[in-house]
Amino acid sequence: MAGSDLDAELRRAANETAESILDAARGDSERVASQSERAIEGRRRELMERKEAEYGADARRAIAAERHAAMRAVLMARTTLVDRVLERARGLLPEAAMDERYLEALGAELAEAWMFVEGDDAVVRCSPVLEPAVRKALSDRPRVRVEPDEEMGTGFIVVGAGGSVVVDGQLEARIGRLASTLAIEIHARLKEL
């Protein structure tokens, strides 16, 4: 083989080797680029999912906080309404204490209170306006003292002998004892509206 043929053959072999190396490098480069794109896309997807989860959690917390605030506002409004209703009821007590139905039931109320005190040596305190009705209701118990008291609200208080037992039959005290039950009833009626 002549020198020029050898030279041409070496060039052709070098070119084929170089082309083969370049093809392999291109393939490696494309594979690395493809893997990088997939890795970048995977990281982007992970980041988006994490951000969506964070934003979703923030949104759920904000919605829950708003619901809580709304429920609190409704509860406060209802509580205010219950307070107003009970205050209005307390304002009507003096009138109710002089109502014919209350005065007719007063004897039974006193008899029920009497079950908690021993003997007839008791004291019944009431407002001066209610004194005649209380005396009439207790006419069969002559040893019971009836003491009118300007400071008394509506109703009566029975104090057992020696002050060991006190039965509070004041209408204000009754409303106080029934306040939670009345509040539940008022709330139930509000839901019906």
Number of C-alpha atoms within 10 A of each C-alpha: 7 7 8 9 10 11 12 12 13 12 12 12 12 12 12 12 12 12 12 12 12 13 12 12 12 12 12 12 13 12 12 12 12 12 12 12 12 12 12 12 12 12 12 12 12 12 12 12 12 12 12 12 12 12 12 12 12 12 12 12 12 12 12 12 12 12 12 12 12 12 12 12 12 12 13 12 12 16 15 12 16 20 14 12 15 18 12 11 14 18 12 11 18 16 10 17 19 15 11 10 10 13 18 12 11 22 18 12 16 20 12 13 18 17 10 14 19 13 13 14 15 22 19 22 24 26 19 15 15 19 19 14 17 24 18 12 19 19 12 9 14 11 13 19 17 19 17 18 16 11 9 14 17 22 28 27 21 25 23 21 16 9 11 9 14 17 18 16 20 20 18 18 15 12 17 14 11 11 15 12 12 16 18 12 12 18 16 11 10 11 7 7 5
